[in-house]
Amino acid sequence: MSVHLVGGGWSDEPDGAEYAEFLAEAGARAAASGRTLPRIAVIAVREADEREHADKLVATAGAAGEFEPHVTAVGHDGVVPSTAFADVDGILVGGGLTPIYRELLEPHFGELRRQVADGVPYLGFSAGAAIAAERALVGGWRIGGVAVSPEDAAEGLDELTIAPGIGLVDVSIDVHAAQWGTLSRLVAAVEAGLVSGGLGIDERTALIVGEGGLRVAGHGSVWRVLPGENGVVVGTIGA
């Protein structure tokens, strides 16, 4: 099974392109278990609109196919129970403040790694994509006091902050790359040696990490940022 990382973003008329392979994998797992529809854990951590966010994730992913949502929607001071991930065919972690998602899901990182290793596909949307990395870029807009990206994308943090993530992918992930101007933050993080390399994902775009290497689905690009002899090397992987 694969890890699916979506760079966030909504559409008034979703076509499900970013979610199709995830649901196909979850559907195959469900069929092997005798279930007609895949049961998907949907995790939303927000302040005051957590249920609305979960419903939007279900509706957007549902454009790619029918599934049974097992929703856990909690506020910033809530708790994500271990039952959130019990007996499911796929895991979908939503968006919001990345530091809060990381904090509330950290007690379950080991279980999430175990389930993915056991064949349960994972899809992270925005914050859910960022925390999937071994070294998660959780926010911030300055390095050493120097601005490296728009403050609006800082997630409530000042200095660029790297923290342990779930560990499903070995490079750091940034999201809303083209739309929020976060690609410059990822470039600066690699150039400063804060991370060894990274991938920036556009909105409505999925980076799929599986046995066949990296694939891209959806409507944008994935930006690959690697160290180079004279700074960094940046390239794109198109959908």
C-alpha positions in Angstrom: 0.0 0.0 0.0 1.0 3.6 -0.5 1.3 6.9 1.4 -0.8 9.7 -0.3 0.1 13.3 0.6 -2.3 16.0 -0.6 -1.1 19.7 -0.6 -4.5 20.9 0.6 -7.0 23.0 -1.4 -10.7 22.7 -2.3 -12.8 22.9 -5.4 -16.5 23.8 -5.8 -16.7 20.9 -8.2 -14.3 18.2 -6.9 -13.4 15.4 -9.3 -11.6 13.2 -6.7 -8.4 13.0 -8.7 -6.2 13.4 -5.6 -8.1 10.7 -3.7 -8.8 8.0 -6.4 -5.7 5.8 -5.8 -6.1 6.0 -2.1 -9.7 4.9 -2.2 -8.8 2.1 -4.7 -6.2 0.8 -2.3 -8.6 1.0 0.6 -11.3 -0.7 -1.5 -9.0 -3.6 -2.3 -8.2 -4.0 1.4 -11.9 -3.9 2.3 -12.8 -6.5 -0.4 -10.2 -8.8 1.0 -11.8 -8.5 4.4 -15.3 -9.1 3.1 -16.5 -5.5 3.3 -18.5 -4.0 0.5 -17.3 -0.5 1.2 -13.9 0.6 2.6 -14.1 2.0 6.1 -12.0 5.1 6.3 -10.8 6.8 9.5 -11.2 10.6 9.0 -9.4 12.8 11.5 -10.2 16.5 11.8 -8.5 18.7 14.5 -9.8 22.2 14.3 -11.1 25.0 16.5 -14.9 25.4 16.3 -15.3 23.9 12.8 -13.9 20.4 13.2 -17.1 18.7 12.1 -17.5 20.9 9.1 -14.0 20.2 8.0 -14.5 16.5 8.4 -17.7 16.7 6.3 -15.8 18.6 3.6 -13.1 16.0 3.5 -15.6 13.2 3.2 -17.5 15.0 0.4 -14.3 15.9 -1.5 -12.8 12.4 -1.3 -16.2 10.9 -2.0 -16.1 12.3 -5.5 -13.6 9.5 -6.2 -15.8 6.8 -4.8 -18.1 5.7 -2.1 -16.8 4.8 1.4 -17.9 4.5 5.0 -16.4 7.4 7.0 -15.3 6.7 10.6 -15.0 10.3 11.7 -13.1 11.7 14.7 -13.5 15.5 14.9 -11.9 17.2 17.9 -11.0 20.7 19.0 -7.5 22.0 19.7 -7.8 21.0 23.4 -9.3 17.6 22.6 -8.0 14.0 22.5 -7.8 11.7 19.6 -8.7 8.2 21.0 -6.9 5.1 19.8 -10.3 3.8 18.6 -10.1 6.4 15.8 -7.9 4.0 13.8 -9.5 0.7 14.8 -10.7 -1.7 12.1 -10.3 0.6 9.1 -9.2 0.1 5.5 -7.6 3.6 5.2 -6.7 6.6 7.2 -7.3 10.2 6.1 -5.8 13.0 8.3 -7.1 16.5 7.6 -5.8 20.0 7.7 -5.6 22.9 10.1 -2.8 24.0 12.4 0.1 21.6 11.8 1.6 21.9 15.3 -1.7 20.9 16.9 -2.2 17.9 14.6 1.3 16.8 15.5 0.7 17.2 19.2 -2.6 15.4 19.3 -1.5 12.6 17.0 2.0 12.0 18.4 0.8 9.4 20.9 -0.5 7.4 17.9 2.6 7.7 15.6 3.7 4.1 16.4 0.3 2.7 15.6 0.0 4.7 12.4 3.4 3.4 11.3 2.3 -0.2 12.2 -0.9 0.1 10.2 0.7 1.5 7.1 3.4 -1.3 7.3 0.5 -3.7 7.5 -1.0 -2.4 4.3 -3.5 0.3 5.4 -3.1 3.3 3.0 -2.6 6.7 4.6 -3.7 10.0 3.1 -2.6 13.3 4.7 -4.3 16.5 3.6 -2.3 19.7 4.2 -1.3 19.4 7.9 -1.9 15.6 7.6 0.7 15.5 4.8 3.3 17.6 6.6 3.3 15.5 9.8 3.7 12.3 7.7 7.5 13.0 7.4 10.2 11.7 9.6 11.3 15.3 10.2 8.1 17.4 9.9 8.1 21.0 8.9 5.4 22.2 11.3 5.5 26.0 10.7 7.4 29.3 11.0 8.3 31.9 8.5 11.8 33.1 9.4 15.2 31.5 9.8 17.6 33.4 12.1 15.1 36.3 12.1 15.1 36.6 8.3 11.8 36.1 6.5 11.8 33.1 4.1 8.1 32.9 3.3 4.8 34.8 3.9 3.9 35.2 7.6 0.3 34.1 6.8 1.6 30.5 6.3 3.5 30.5 9.6 1.0 28.3 11.5 1.4 30.6 14.6 5.2 30.1 14.8 8.0 32.6 14.2 11.2 30.6 13.5 11.0 27.8 11.1 10.3 24.7 13.2 11.2 21.1 12.5 9.8 18.3 14.8 9.6 14.5 14.7 6.7 13.4 12.6 5.0 10.0 11.9 7.9 8.8 9.8 6.0 7.5 6.8 8.3 9.3 4.4 12.0 10.2 4.8 12.0 13.7 3.3 10.3 16.8 4.8 7.0 17.9 3.2 5.6 21.4 2.7 2.1 22.1 1.4 0.1 24.7 -0.5 3.4 25.3 -2.3 2.4 27.4 -5.3 -0.6 28.9 -3.6 0.8 30.1 -0.3 4.4 30.7 -1.3 5.8 28.0 1.0 8.2 26.7 -1.6 10.7 29.4 -0.5 10.5 28.2 3.0 11.3 24.6 2.0 14.2 25.9 -0.2 15.6 27.9 2.8 15.2 25.0 5.1 17.3 22.7 2.8 19.9 25.4 2.2 20.3 26.0 5.9 20.7 22.3 6.5 17.6 22.1 8.7 16.4 19.2 6.6 18.3 17.1 4.1 15.7 17.5 1.3 12.1 18.1 0.8 9.0 18.0 -1.4 6.6 20.9 -1.8 3.1 19.9 -2.9 0.6 22.2 -4.7 -3.1 22.3 -3.7 -5.4 19.7 -5.2 -2.3 17.6 -5.9 -1.3 14.2 -4.4 2.2 12.9 -4.0 1.9 9.1 -3.9 4.8 7.2 -2.3 4.7 3.5 -2.9 6.7 0.5 -4.0 6.8 1.9 -7.6 8.5 5.2 -6.5 7.0 8.6 -6.5 3.8 9.4 -8.5 1.7 12.6 -8.8 -2.0 12.8 -9.2 -4.4 15.8 -9.4 -4.1 19.2 -10.8 -0.7 20.7 -9.8 3.0 19.9 -9.3 5.2 18.5 -6.7 8.4 20.5 -6.2 11.6 18.5 -5.3 14.2 20.4 -3.3 17.6 18.9 -2.9 21.1 20.1 -1.7 23.4 21.1 -4.5 27.0 22.2 -4.9 26.1 25.9 -4.8 22.9 25.9 -2.8 19.9 23.9 -3.7 18.5 22.2 -6.8 14.8 22.6 -7.5 12.7 20.6 -10.0 9.1 19.6 -10.5 7.2 16.4 -10.8 4.0 17.0 -12.8 0.7 15.3 -12.4 
